[in-house]
Amino acid sequence: MILKLDCKYFPGDRPCSFNKREGVKCDVCPYYETEQTHILIIKLEAVGDVLRTTCILHGLKEKYPKSEITWITGKAALPLFENNKLVNRVFAYESTETILHVMVEEFDVVINLDSAPDSAVLATTAKGKEKIGYGLDTRGNVFPYNIEAITWLEMGAFDDLKKKNTRSFQDLMLDICRLKTTKKDIVIELSEEELKFSHSFAKRSALDHHSLKIGMNTGASGRWQFKQWTIEGFEKLIKLILEKTNATILLYGGPSEKERNENLTKLHPTRIVNTGTDNSLRQFFALVTLSDVFLTGDTLALHAATALKKKVIALFGPTSAAEIDSYNGQIVKVQANLDCLVCYKPRCDFNPNCMNAITPEQIFSLIKANLP
């Protein structure tokens, strides 16, 4: 048999790209290469958390230069890995194929950064010479595989530890993975087609005639009531921008922000552009590239704008600003001066609360200071 079954480029059920392109076969192929380290990463949800966890990929490739990385995640997060050259395979947690691969394959390193039982049981089931993060014991209890994973587990159990924490999510995850690196960028790689989509939108909206573009992601996940700034705050901020600058405002959001963004657009239909609330995840990423400064709460859009190297103004209330790496000043964090911050409460009836205490004037000043 001339096949080299251990070649990293052989998919198993079809010709490899080199055979298709050049007709070469394994016995004389100059591209033959084996992977020395097989790594399994388990990070299921939420989509924003999965995206920011891609910060570990650079460190893994530095530590294991010849490695094949397999990532198991939730179906909704699969688009995050399109064009990501650092991850070789991505499996959906909801797929039977995923469970079969975990049962059959043997990995050199298994990394599970979720302390939830559904991901922990996957890590325990997987065959791995070394396991990092969290597993599930025979009594059904989550436990840390390594001492470095204890801190994050305790922070998830005690809100007061979350509030006291001063370290970023990126640094905490790199510690759990025992990685020493200065490169901890979140990874989004846009295709030429996706960039064409954003350029086409810009042309249709006449954005190429506007020198300054301020992006506003007006929503946030529904888990925490005050991850999202007030509609009154956005209205007043937009009026300030329209009055005191010549910038164009781009509104971003998903289906939950449809009505909100349509109403905000009416404040000035020519200088406020609604980018749409029914875009795919990848289209949303492509449209984010059009903004010079990006205003958002602590949500998926924050991590996307960070990965795409945008200047970000980020609003924080019930969740931890300390966990967000500032990336050498790329992210400007905004919080109200209240003692109850980082409460992680889903709902709140305090007045003032962490979001209505942040003023439009405060945000406008920061946006002006960070415009190119």
C-alpha positions in Angstrom: 0.0 0.0 0.0 1.4 3.4 -1.0 -0.9 5.4 1.3 0.7 7.1 4.2 -2.2 7.0 6.6 -0.5 9.1 9.3 -0.1 12.1 7.0 -1.7 15.2 8.4 -3.1 16.1 5.0 -4.9 12.8 4.3 -8.7 13.2 5.1 -9.4 9.5 4.8 -12.5 9.5 2.6 -11.2 11.4 -0.5 -8.0 12.6 -2.2 -5.9 15.2 -0.4 -5.6 18.7 -1.8 -2.1 18.0 -3.2 -3.3 15.0 -5.1 -6.2 16.9 -6.5 -4.0 19.9 -7.5 -0.8 18.2 -8.6 -1.6 14.5 -9.0 1.1 13.4 -6.5 0.8 10.1 -4.6 2.0 9.3 -1.1 5.1 7.3 -2.1 6.7 10.3 -3.9 4.9 13.2 -2.2 7.1 16.1 -1.0 4.3 17.4 1.2 4.1 14.4 3.5 4.1 15.5 7.1 3.0 13.8 10.3 1.5 15.5 13.4 3.6 14.8 16.5 1.0 16.1 19.1 -2.7 15.5 18.9 -4.6 18.1 21.1 -8.3 18.1 21.9 -9.9 21.3 23.2 -13.4 21.2 24.6 -15.2 24.6 24.9 -18.9 24.4 24.2 -20.6 27.7 25.0 -21.5 30.5 25.0 -20.4 31.7 21.5 -18.6 34.8 22.9 -16.8 32.7 25.5 -15.8 30.2 22.8 -14.4 33.0 20.6 -12.4 34.6 23.4 -10.9 31.2 24.3 -9.2 31.1 20.9 -6.6 33.2 22.7 -4.9 29.9 23.8 -4.2 28.8 20.2 -1.0 30.8 19.7 0.5 29.5 22.9 -0.4 25.9 22.0 1.3 26.3 18.6 4.4 27.8 20.3 4.6 24.9 22.8 3.6 22.2 20.3 4.8 23.4 16.8 3.9 20.2 15.1 0.4 19.6 16.5 -3.1 18.8 15.2 -5.8 20.6 17.1 -9.3 19.3 17.3 -12.0 21.5 18.9 -15.4 20.4 20.2 -17.9 23.2 20.6 -21.6 23.9 20.4 -23.2 24.0 16.9 -23.9 27.7 17.2 -20.1 28.4 17.6 -19.0 26.4 14.5 -18.8 29.4 12.2 -16.2 31.0 14.5 -13.6 28.5 13.2 -14.1 29.1 9.5 -10.7 30.1 7.9 -8.9 29.4 11.3 -5.7 27.8 10.2 -4.7 27.1 13.8 -7.5 24.5 14.3 -7.4 21.4 12.1 -10.9 20.0 12.9 -14.0 21.2 14.6 -16.8 19.0 15.8 -20.3 19.9 17.0 -21.0 18.7 20.5 -24.6 17.9 19.4 -23.3 15.4 16.7 -23.1 11.6 17.3 -19.9 11.7 15.2 -18.3 13.8 17.9 -19.0 11.3 20.7 -17.7 8.5 18.5 -14.4 10.3 17.8 -14.0 11.0 21.5 -14.5 7.3 22.3 -12.1 6.0 19.6 -9.3 8.5 19.1 -6.3 8.9 21.5 -5.0 12.4 22.2 -1.7 13.5 23.6 -3.4 16.5 25.4 -7.0 17.0 26.4 -8.0 20.5 27.4 -11.4 21.2 28.8 -11.9 24.8 30.0 -15.6 24.4 30.9 -16.5 23.5 34.4 -20.0 22.4 33.4 -20.8 18.7 33.7 -21.6 18.3 30.0 -18.2 19.3 28.9 -16.4 17.7 31.9 -17.9 14.3 31.1 -16.5 14.6 27.5 -13.1 15.3 28.9 -13.3 12.3 31.2 -14.5 10.0 28.4 -11.8 11.2 25.9 -8.6 9.2 25.8 -5.7 11.5 26.7 -2.2 11.0 28.0 -2.4 14.4 29.7 -5.6 16.1 30.8 -5.9 19.8 31.7 -8.9 21.7 33.0 -12.0 19.9 34.3 -13.3 16.4 34.4 -16.2 14.5 36.0 -15.7 11.9 38.7 -17.6 8.7 39.2 -20.1 10.5 41.5 -20.9 13.0 38.8 -18.9 15.8 40.4 -16.8 18.3 38.4 -13.1 18.3 39.5 -9.9 20.1 38.4 -7.3 18.0 36.6 -4.5 20.3 37.5 -3.7 22.7 40.3 -3.8 25.7 37.9 -7.5 25.0 37.2 -8.6 25.5 40.8 -8.7 29.3 40.8 -11.2 29.5 37.9 -13.3 26.8 39.4 -13.6 28.6 42.7 -14.3 31.9 40.9 -17.2 30.2 39.2 -18.6 29.1 42.5 -18.1 32.3 44.6 -19.2 35.7 43.2 -17.1 37.5 45.8 -13.9 35.9 44.3 -15.1 37.0 40.8 -15.4 40.6 42.2 -12.0 40.6 43.8 -10.2 39.1 40.7 -7.9 41.4 38.8 -6.6 39.0 36.2 -7.9 38.8 32.6 -9.7 35.7 31.2 -6.9 35.3 28.8 -4.2 35.1 31.5 -6.3 32.7 33.6 -6.9 30.4 30.6 -3.3 30.4 29.6 -2.3 29.5 33.2 -4.7 26.6 33.2 -3.2 25.4 30.0 0.3 25.9 31.4 1.3 28.1 28.5 3.8 30.9 28.6 3.3 33.3 25.8 3.0 37.0 25.1 0.7 36.4 22.1 -2.9 36.0 23.3 -4.9 37.4 20.4 -8.5 36.3 19.8 -8.7 34.7 16.4 -11.1 35.6 13.6 -9.9 35.1 10.0 -12.1 36.7 7.4 -12.2 35.3 3.9 -11.9 37.4 0.7 -15.6 36.7 0.1 -16.6 38.0 3.5 -14.5 41.2 3.0 -16.2 41.7 -0.4 -19.5 41.5 1.5 -18.5 44.3 3.8 -17.1 46.4 0.9 -20.3 45.9 -1.0 -22.4 47.0 2.0 -20.2 50.1 2.4 -20.6 51.0 -1.2 -24.4 50.6 -1.1 -24.6 52.7 2.0 -22.2 55.3 0.6 -19.9 54.8 3.6 -16.9 55.3 1.5 -17.8 59.0 1.4 -17.6 59.3 5.2 -14.3 59.6 6.9 -15.2 58.7 10.4 -17.5 55.7 11.3 -18.6 55.0 14.9 -20.1 51.5 15.4 -22.6 50.8 18.2 -23.6 47.3 19.2 -26.9 48.2 21.0 -27.7 44.8 22.6 -26.3 42.1 24.7 -27.2 38.6 25.7 -30.3 38.1 27.7 -28.7 36.4 30.7 -27.9 39.7 32.5 -30.3 42.6 32.4 -27.8 45.3 32.6 -25.1 44.1 30.2 -27.1 46.4 27.8 -27.0 50.2 28.0 -30.2 52.1 28.0 -32.1 53.2 24.9 -32.2 56.7 26.4 -28.4 56.6 26.7 -28.0 55.6 23.0 -30.4 58.3 21.9 -28.6 61.1 23.8 -25.2 59.9 22.7 -26.2 59.7 19.1 -27.5 63.3 19.2 -24.2 64.5 20.7 -22.3 62.8 17.9 -24.6 64.2 15.2 -24.3 67.7 16.7 -20.6 67.9 17.5 -18.9 65.6 14.9 -19.3 64.8 11.2 -19.1 61.0 11.9 -21.4 58.4 10.5 -23.0 56.0 13.1 -23.3 52.3 12.3 -25.8 50.3 14.3 -25.2 46.6 15.0 -27.2 43.9 16.6 -29.2 40.7 16.3 -32.9 39.9 16.0 -33.5 41.1 19.6 -32.3 44.6 18.6 -34.4 44.9 15.4 -36.9 47.4 16.8 -34.4 49.3 18.9 -32.0 49.8 15.9 -34.9 50.8 13.5 -36.0 53.4 16.0 -32.5 54.8 16.5 -32.0 55.0 12.8 -34.9 57.4 12.5 -33.0 60.0 14.5 -31.0 60.8 11.3 -31.6 58.4 8.4 -28.7 59.7 6.3 -26.0 59.7 9.0 -27.2 56.6 10.9 -26.8 53.3 9.0 -28.5 50.2 10.3 -26.2 47.3 9.4 -29.1 44.8 9.8 -30.1 42.4 12.5 -30.5 39.2 10.5 -26.9 38.8 9.3 -25.1 35.6 9.7 -22.3 35.4 12.4 -19.6 35.7 9.7 -21.4 38.6 8.0 -21.7 40.4 11.3 -17.9 40.0 11.8 -17.3 41.4 8.3 -19.5 44.4 8.9 -17.6 45.2 12.2 -14.5 45.9 10.1 -16.3 49.1 8.7 -16.2 50.9 12.1 -13.3 53.1 13.3 -14.4 53.0 16.9 -16.8 50.4 18.3 -19.1 50.8 21.3 -20.4 47.7 22.9 -21.3 46.0 26.2 -19.6 42.9 27.5 -20.8 40.5 24.9 -19.8 38.6 21.7 -19.4 41.8 19.8 -16.7 42.9 22.2 -14.6 39.9 21.5 -15.2 40.1 17.8 -14.2 43.8 17.6 -11.1 43.0 19.7 -10.1 40.2 17.3 -10.6 42.5 14.3 -8.3 45.1 15.9 -10.9 47.8 16.3 -10.6 50.5 19.0 -13.3 49.4 21.5 -15.2 51.4 24.1 -16.7 48.6 26.4 -19.4 49.1 29.0 -19.4 47.0 32.1 -22.0 46.5 34.9 -22.9 43.1 36.4 -19.9 41.3 34.8 -16.2 41.7 35.4 -14.2 44.3 33.5 -11.0 42.9 35.0 -11.5 39.7 33.1 -11.3 41.6 29.8 -7.7 42.1 28.7 -7.2 45.7 27.6 -4.8 44.6 24.8 -2.4 47.4 25.4 -5.1 50.1 25.4 -7.1 48.8 22.4 -10.1 48.4 24.8 -11.2 51.3 26.9 -13.3 50.1 29.8 -16.2 52.1 31.2 -17.9 51.5 34.6 -20.2 53.4 36.8 -18.9 54.5 40.2 -21.0 52.1 42.2 -20.1 49.6 44.9 -22.4 46.9 43.6 -20.5 46.3 40.3 -19.6 42.7 39.3 -22.7 41.4 41.1 -23.5 38.8 38.4 -27.2 39.2 39.2 -29.5 38.4 36.2 -31.9 41.1 37.3 -31.7 44.3 39.3 -34.1 46.9 40.7 -31.5 49.3 42.0 -31.7 53.0 41.0 -29.3 54.3 39.9 -28.1 51.0 38.4 -24.8 50.2 36.8 -25.9 51.1 33.3 -28.1 54.3 33.7 -25.3 55.7 35.9 -23.0 55.8 32.8 -23.7 59.1 31.0 -23.8 59.9 27.3 -21.4 62.7 27.9 -18.9 60.3 29.4 -19.1 58.0 26.5 -18.9 60.8 23.9 -15.8 62.1 25.5 -14.1 58.7 25.2 -15.2 58.2 21.6 -13.8 61.6 20.6 -10.5 60.8 22.4 -10.2 57.5 20.5 -11.2 58.5 17.0 -8.3 58.2 14.5 
